[in-house]
């Protein structure tokens, strides 16, 4: 996906959201070069509760490095 976004689509920025409680996915994305930007607090309603999402991103120059 990173190669497609940056090389084929010439994107400047690639981002994703992940549930704050999903430590395995967050660790994977960080190991792939994504950086945490912030938290979207209580933005996702799941049943009777709310969950937060973490926004992670990568810039084209970070991908190329």
WOUR-V938822 format. One line per field, one symbol per residue. ss: DSSP state (~ for helix, > for strand, _ for the rest). psi: psi as a letter, one per 30 degrees, with the letter a starting at -180 (. if undefined). burial: + if it has 16 or more other ideal C-beta (glycine too) atoms within 10 Angstrom, else -. A space follows every 10 residues. Layout:
# WOUR-V938822
ss: ???
psi: ???
burial: ???
This chain:
# WOUR-V938822
ss: _~~~~~~~__ __>>>>>>>_ __~~~~~~~~ ~___>>>>>> >>>>>>__>> >>>>>>>>>~ ~~~~_
psi: eeeeeeeefh lekkllkkke fieeeeeeee fgflkkeakj khfjkjbglk llkkkklkle feef.
burial: ----++---- +--+---+-+ -----+--+- ---+------ ---------- +-++-+-+++ --+--
